[in-house]
Amino acid sequence: MSVASNSAETARPYPFPVDILYHGSRARPQIALTFDACPRKERPEFSTEIVNYLQQEHLPATFFVSGLWAEHCQEGIQRLAEAPYFEIGLHGYHHWKSSELTEQVIASEIESTRSAIVQLGCKPQPFFRPPYGDCPPKLIKVAKELGVLTVMWDVVSGDPNPRNTADILERRVLTLTRNGSVIIMHVNNGGIWTAQAPPAIVAGLRERGFQFVSVGQLLKHFDEK
Ligand SMILES: [Zn+2]
């Protein structure tokens, strides 16, 4: 795949069944764990505990990475690129709110994140998670023109809130998850409890018979009724 450095590139083919993904098929017990890597005001950080745990369990997961985060946390993105069952998606270069941007700047946020990740030797998937979940129609339009799927979620773990302990995160996720769910958490150590939550969440979801897949795999069965 070529990397666009300007908006002159012609539209990419759009291979996805929807313009915006909130969840996969409700007929199949597959769910996707997703983790955002947002740049923080201080040094961007990386939760090695989460990735160690996911790798120990061979759990597929999709990581939405901001360009700034990737450039400042190269050991982090290299870890994400190590496991064949991990996917790296795009989370904007600067982590700006799309509704405050022009279409041109939105396109440049998507493309510059993609090229930052490629420059670091990693292979991003054409998935974009809007920073702050800010998802105006102009974003969906631009992403589609670039051949990129906008990926939201239907299960908010609430992990950035320091009052949400690991027990609260676990209860929330176990209560809200259904067939096809896309669960959002963070891998940039923004929350206090995030790193401690995944083992109990995964155990509870496994007990209920869910299978963990990447966003790409979830899309394969999107239309199944
Ligand atoms: Zn973010």
Boltz pocket constraint, residues with backbone or C-beta under 6 A from the ligand:
constraints:
  - pocket:
      binder: B
      contacts: [[A, 36], [A, 37], [A, 38], [A, 39], [A, 91], [A, 95], [A, 130], [A, 131], [A, 132]]
      max_distance: 6.0
